[in-house]
Amino acid sequence: MKKKVHIISLGCPKNLIDSEVMAAILAEGGYEIVPLPEDADIIIINTCAFILPAKEESIDEIFRMAELKKHGICRYLIVAGCLPQRYGALLGKEMPEVDLFLGTGEFSRIADLVESLCEERPLQRSLIGKPDFLMSASNPRLLSTPSHTAYLKIAEGCSNHCSYCVIPFVRGKFRSRRVDDILNEAETLAQRGVRELIITAQETTLYGSDLGGNAPGLSFLLRKLARTEGIRWIRLLYTYPADLDDELFRTIRDVEKICNYIDIPVQHIDDDILTSMNRRGDSGLIRRVIADARRIIPDVSLRTSLIVGFPGETKEKFERLLAFVKNTRFDHLGVFTYSREEGTRADTLSGHLPERVKRIRKDIIMEEQSSISREINQSLVGSMMEIVLEGESDIPGYDYIGRAKRQAPDIDGITYVKAARKAIGDMVTGRITSTDDYDLFAEALD
């Protein structure tokens, strides 16, 4: 009888891809992937350790699954990914319930390691090597996203060393996949019915910079990806302001399949804070990049993420950030409170703020963004949009929930659609009839 495995993926879409790779490797190795942990002989938790709330979520999930292991059918509990990579053997002392800890470099070995565990062969309890795994098109994936949408990781790791961030420690230096390898994976995904590719990496705009002086960059890659038969939308996440340029903006504008949507995490606008964060580019650059994006792509939708409460963020510096949010009017915006992470340079800075102050500042910005989003959405009433249908709606009068091109999954709003009988994954043209703070309501034309 096949042993049953349940995989829990925490954190970002990049983690999700790693979980999909592990699931497919295990399935090819004769294991059955099951949707419920209660039914599993083996539970794998792919953890996140980016900031304190992510670590807390990972630890809570580990203990929850350990309790299930104690009282259920689960025999083995495996903790993988960023948390073990960051804390290594230390976790073993605190979590005796866990049978195996795997770092971010071990994903491709998951089937062999699980087999060794199940057959009780000698095996180190903590396998934490170099974070050097870089997936390729040869790695299978068992998609966990809706069948019409998939994330496509074009690079791994980061070499920016922002002062608050642990990513270089847990994911290694930035390293790009080869263009042909990415195109092969895109072709495979399209053949499986995927119609939307969501491009992801720790920093997508740096793509190709590590492959040699004449290596193609992101614009070249996007144009090549757009030729993939069956792909309708290509969406770009995790761009870095200092690496955005007019060539990329023109590519987004001119290639129909590329959504006029750019995710630009700017983190802050005060120059002193940006310097302390070790961010490349100052406030002037950030403002110019945003202006250029809107000049070249008139209907572009911009998303950003910010950090409030960074050490040294005075009231005046925060008010400068708030004014920037009011004046820039991002279509979508998320806010993190600064998380003090041991081993980072920011941890050693003076001027750390109370958690209460950080939370208040986050709430102030999100309240402002709510008003901005509501006004932007209201301006869209009467416009026509292409919408992908993703599920059935529970709101009376609307048959489906979906997303417009201006909405990324999970992080932006959704669109409720009135439509005749359709299939999940269909793309329809709809007229926006009403809105709320973050969501749209539409009627399909056909």
C-alpha positions in Angstrom: 0.0 0.0 0.0 1.3 3.5 -0.9 2.3 5.6 2.0 0.3 8.8 2.2 2.0 12.3 2.4 0.5 15.6 3.3 2.5 18.8 2.6 1.8 22.1 4.3 3.3 25.1 2.5 3.7 28.3 4.5 4.9 31.8 3.3 5.3 33.1 -0.2 4.6 31.8 -3.7 8.3 30.9 -4.0 7.8 28.5 -1.1 4.7 27.1 -2.7 6.7 26.2 -5.9 9.2 24.3 -3.7 6.3 22.4 -2.1 4.9 21.6 -5.5 8.3 20.2 -6.6 8.5 18.1 -3.4 5.0 16.8 -3.9 5.7 15.7 -7.5 9.0 14.0 -6.6 7.2 12.1 -3.9 4.3 11.2 -6.2 6.8 9.9 -8.8 8.5 7.9 -6.0 5.3 6.0 -5.3 3.9 8.1 -2.5 0.3 9.3 -2.4 -0.2 13.0 -1.8 -3.3 13.6 0.3 -5.2 16.8 1.0 -5.8 16.3 4.7 -3.1 15.9 7.4 -5.4 13.6 9.3 -5.1 11.0 6.5 -1.3 11.1 6.2 1.4 8.7 7.3 3.9 11.5 6.7 3.5 15.2 7.2 5.9 17.7 5.7 5.8 21.4 6.7 7.6 23.7 4.3 8.3 26.7 6.6 8.8 30.4 6.3 11.2 32.4 8.5 11.2 35.8 6.8 9.8 37.8 9.8 8.6 37.1 13.3 4.9 36.5 12.4 6.0 34.0 9.7 8.3 32.2 12.2 5.5 32.1 14.8 3.1 30.7 12.2 5.6 28.0 11.3 6.2 27.0 14.9 2.5 27.0 15.7 1.9 24.7 12.7 4.7 22.4 13.7 3.3 21.9 17.2 -0.2 21.5 15.8 1.0 18.7 13.5 3.1 17.2 16.3 -0.1 16.9 18.3 -1.8 15.2 15.4 1.1 12.8 15.1 0.7 12.0 18.8 -3.0 11.1 18.5 -3.4 10.2 14.8 -2.0 7.8 12.1 0.9 10.0 11.2 4.3 8.3 11.9 6.7 10.9 10.7 6.8 14.6 10.9 9.3 16.5 8.6 10.1 20.2 8.8 11.7 21.7 5.7 12.6 25.0 4.2 13.6 28.4 5.6 13.1 27.8 9.4 15.5 24.8 9.5 17.9 26.5 7.2 18.1 29.5 9.5 18.2 27.8 12.9 19.7 24.5 12.0 20.2 21.9 14.7 18.9 24.3 17.4 15.4 23.3 16.4 16.1 19.6 17.2 16.6 20.4 20.8 13.3 22.3 21.1 11.2 20.0 18.9 11.8 16.3 19.8 8.5 15.5 18.0 10.0 16.3 14.6 11.7 13.3 12.9 13.7 15.2 10.2 14.7 18.8 9.5 15.6 19.7 6.0 17.2 23.0 4.7 16.4 24.8 1.5 19.0 22.9 -0.4 17.5 19.5 0.1 14.2 19.7 -1.8 15.3 17.6 -4.7 16.3 14.7 -2.4 13.0 14.5 -0.6 11.9 11.1 -1.9 15.1 9.4 -1.0 15.2 11.0 2.4 11.6 10.0 3.2 12.3 6.5 2.1 15.3 6.3 4.4 13.2 7.6 7.2 10.4 5.1 6.6 12.9 2.2 6.3 14.7 3.4 9.5 18.1 3.6 7.7 20.7 5.6 9.5 20.0 9.3 8.8 21.1 12.6 10.3 18.1 14.2 12.0 19.1 17.7 10.7 20.3 18.0 7.1 21.2 21.7 6.6 23.6 22.2 3.8 24.3 25.1 1.4 21.1 26.8 0.2 22.0 26.1 -3.4 19.0 24.4 -4.8 17.8 25.9 -8.1 14.9 24.3 -9.7 14.8 23.5 -13.4 12.2 22.3 -16.0 13.4 18.8 -15.2 11.9 19.1 -11.7 8.3 17.9 -11.8 5.6 20.0 -10.1 2.3 18.9 -8.7 0.4 22.2 -9.0 -1.6 23.4 -6.0 -2.9 26.6 -7.6 -6.1 26.6 -9.7 -5.5 24.7 -12.9 -5.5 27.9 -15.0 -2.8 29.7 -13.0 0.8 28.9 -12.0 3.7 30.6 -10.5 6.9 30.5 -12.5 10.2 31.0 -10.6 12.9 32.5 -12.8 15.6 32.8 -10.2 16.5 31.9 -6.7 18.2 33.7 -3.8 19.1 37.3 -3.3 22.4 39.3 -3.3 21.0 42.7 -2.1 21.6 42.2 1.6 18.9 44.7 2.8 19.8 45.3 6.4 16.5 43.9 7.8 16.4 40.7 5.6 17.5 37.1 6.2 16.7 35.9 2.7 20.4 35.8 1.5 21.2 33.6 4.6 18.4 31.1 4.0 18.2 31.1 0.1 21.7 31.9 -0.9 23.0 34.4 -3.5 21.0 35.4 -6.5 21.1 32.9 -9.4 19.1 32.9 -12.6 17.7 30.0 -14.5 18.6 29.7 -18.2 16.1 31.2 -20.7 15.6 27.8 -22.5 14.9 26.0 -19.2 12.3 28.6 -18.2 10.6 28.4 -21.6 10.5 24.6 -21.4 8.7 24.8 -18.1 6.3 27.4 -19.4 5.5 25.2 -22.4 4.9 22.3 -20.0 2.6 24.4 -17.9 0.6 25.6 -20.9 0.2 22.0 -22.1 -1.3 21.3 -18.7 -3.9 24.0 -19.1 -2.3 26.9 -17.4 -3.3 30.2 -19.0 -1.8 32.7 -16.5 1.9 32.7 -15.6 2.9 34.7 -12.5 6.6 35.5 -12.7 8.3 35.3 -9.4 11.8 35.4 -7.8 13.3 37.2 -4.8 14.0 40.0 -7.4 12.7 39.4 -10.9 14.3 42.6 -12.3 17.8 41.3 -11.6 17.1 38.3 -13.9 20.1 37.3 -16.1 22.6 39.7 -14.4 24.6 36.7 -13.0 24.7 34.8 -16.3 27.5 36.9 -18.0 27.7 40.2 -19.8 25.8 39.3 -22.9 23.1 37.3 -21.1 19.5 38.3 -21.9 17.6 40.2 -19.2 14.0 40.2 -18.0 12.5 42.0 -21.1 13.9 39.5 -23.4 12.6 36.6 -21.3 9.1 38.1 -21.1 8.9 38.5 -24.8 9.9 34.9 -25.3 7.4 33.7 -22.7 4.7 35.6 -24.5 5.1 33.4 -27.5 4.1 30.3 -25.5 1.0 28.9 -27.1 -2.0 28.7 -24.7 -0.7 31.4 -22.3 -3.1 34.4 -22.1 -1.7 36.4 -19.2 1.8 37.0 -17.8 2.0 38.8 -14.5 5.2 40.3 -12.9 5.9 40.3 -9.2 8.8 41.3 -7.0 10.5 44.0 -9.1 13.1 46.2 -7.5 12.8 49.9 -8.2 16.5 50.5 -8.9 16.5 47.9 -11.7 13.3 49.0 -13.4 13.8 50.8 -16.8 12.0 52.1 -19.8 12.8 49.0 -21.8 10.9 46.8 -19.4 8.0 49.3 -19.2 7.8 49.3 -23.1 7.8 45.6 -23.1 4.9 45.4 -20.7 3.0 48.0 -22.7 3.6 46.5 -26.1 3.2 42.8 -25.5 -0.5 42.1 -25.2 -0.2 39.0 -23.0 1.8 40.8 -20.3 -0.6 42.3 -17.8 -0.2 46.0 -17.2 0.5 45.3 -13.6 3.8 45.8 -11.7 4.6 44.8 -8.2 7.3 47.3 -6.9 8.1 46.8 -3.2 9.6 50.2 -2.3 9.6 49.6 1.6 10.0 53.3 2.5 10.4 56.8 1.0 12.5 58.6 3.6 16.2 58.7 2.4 17.7 58.1 5.8 15.5 55.1 6.3 16.3 53.8 2.8 20.0 54.2 3.6 19.7 52.3 6.9 17.8 49.6 5.1 20.7 49.3 2.6 18.2 49.7 -0.3 19.7 50.6 -3.6 18.2 53.9 -4.9 16.9 56.9 -3.1 13.5 58.6 -2.9 14.1 60.5 -6.1 14.7 57.3 -8.0 11.5 55.7 -6.6 9.4 58.7 -7.6 11.0 58.8 -11.1 10.4 55.0 -11.7 6.8 55.3 -10.7 6.3 58.4 -12.9 8.0 56.6 -15.8 5.8 53.5 -15.4 2.7 55.6 -15.5 3.9 57.7 -18.4 4.8 54.7 -20.6 2.0 52.4 -19.5 -1.0 54.7 -19.1 -3.3 52.1 -17.6 -0.7 50.4 -15.4 -1.8 49.0 -12.0 0.9 49.4 -9.4 1.3 47.4 -6.2 3.8 48.1 -3.5 4.7 46.9 0.0 6.0 49.1 2.8 7.8 48.6 6.2 6.7 50.9 9.0 8.4 51.2 12.4 12.0 50.6 11.1 14.6 51.7 13.6 15.0 55.5 13.5 11.6 56.1 11.9 10.6 59.3 13.7 7.2 60.8 13.5 8.4 63.2 10.7 9.8 60.3 8.7 6.6 58.3 9.1 4.5 61.4 8.0 6.8 61.6 4.9 5.9 58.0 4.1 2.2 58.7 4.7 2.3 61.7 2.4 4.0 59.6 -0.3 1.2 57.0 0.0 -1.5 59.8 -0.3 0.2 61.4 -3.3 1.3 58.3 -5.2 -2.1 56.5 -5.0 -1.0 52.9 -5.5 -3.7 50.6 -6.8 -2.7 48.0 -4.3 -0.6 48.3 -1.2 0.5 46.1 1.7 2.2 47.1 5.0 4.5 45.1 7.2 5.6 46.2 10.7 9.3 46.0 11.1 10.4 42.7 12.5 13.6 42.6 14.5 15.6 39.7 13.2 18.7 38.4 14.9 21.8 38.3 12.7 20.7 41.2 10.6 22.4 44.6 10.6 19.2 46.4 11.4 19.0 44.4 14.6 22.1 46.4 15.8 20.7 49.8 15.0 19.5 52.3 17.6 16.0 53.8 17.7 13.9 50.6 17.8 10.2 51.5 18.3 7.6 49.9 20.5 5.3 47.3 18.8 2.3 49.4 19.7 3.6 52.4 17.7 4.4 50.1 14.7 0.8 48.7 14.7 -0.7 52.2 14.9 1.4 53.4 12.0 0.4 50.3 9.9 -3.2 50.9 10.7 -3.0 54.6 9.7 -1.5 53.7 6.3 -3.9 50.9 5.6 -6.8 53.2 6.4 -5.5 55.8 4.0 -5.0 53.1 1.3 -8.5 51.8 1.8 -9.9 55.3 0.8 -7.5 55.4 -2.1 -8.5 52.0 -3.3 -12.2 52.8 -3.0 -11.8 55.9 -5.1 -9.7 54.2 -7.8 -12.2 51.3 -7.9 -15.1 53.7 -8.3 -13.4 55.3 -11.2 -13.4 51.9 -13.0 -17.2 51.7 -13.0 -18.4 51.4 -16.6 -15.0 50.1 -17.9 -14.5 46.9 -19.7 -12.1 44.3 -18.3 -10.9 40.7 -19.1 -11.6 38.5 -16.1 -10.6 35.0 -15.3 -13.3 33.0 -13.4 -11.9 31.2 -10.4 -14.8 29.8 -8.5 -18.5 30.1 -7.6 -19.7 33.1 -5.7 -21.6 33.1 -2.5 -23.0 36.6 -3.1 -26.6 36.6 -4.4 -26.8 37.8 -8.0 -23.2 37.0 -8.8 -22.4 33.6 -10.2 -18.6 33.6 -10.0 -15.6 35.1 -8.3 -12.7 35.9 -10.5 -9.8 38.3 -11.1 -9.2 41.1 -13.5 -5.8 41.7 -15.1 -5.2 44.3 -12.4 -5.6 41.8 -9.6 -3.0 39.2 -8.5 -4.2 36.1 -6.6 -4.3 36.2 -2.8 -2.8 39.7 -2.4 -5.2 42.0 -4.2 -9.0 42.2 -4.4 -11.3 39.9 -6.4 -14.0 40.5 -9.0 -17.6 39.1 -8.6 -19.1 38.3 -12.0 -22.6 37.9 -13.3 -22.3 35.4 -16.2 -24.1 32.7 -18.0 -22.9 29.2 -17.4 -19.2 29.1 -17.7 -16.3 26.8 -16.7 -13.8 27.7 -14.0 -10.7 29.0 -15.7 -12.7 30.7 -18.5 -11.7 34.2 -19.4 -14.6 36.6 -20.1 -15.0 40.3 -20.9 -17.0 42.1 -18.3 -18.3 45.6 -17.6 -17.6 46.9 -14.1 -20.9 47.8 -12.6 -20.0 48.6 -9.0 -17.2 48.4 -6.4 -16.3 48.4 -2.8 -13.0 49.2 -1.1 -11.0 46.4 -2.6 -13.3 44.3 -4.8 -15.0 44.8 -8.2 -18.4 43.7 -9.4 -18.9 43.0 -13.1 -21.4 41.7 -15.6 -20.1 39.5 -18.4 -21.0 40.8 -21.9 -21.9 37.5 -23.4 
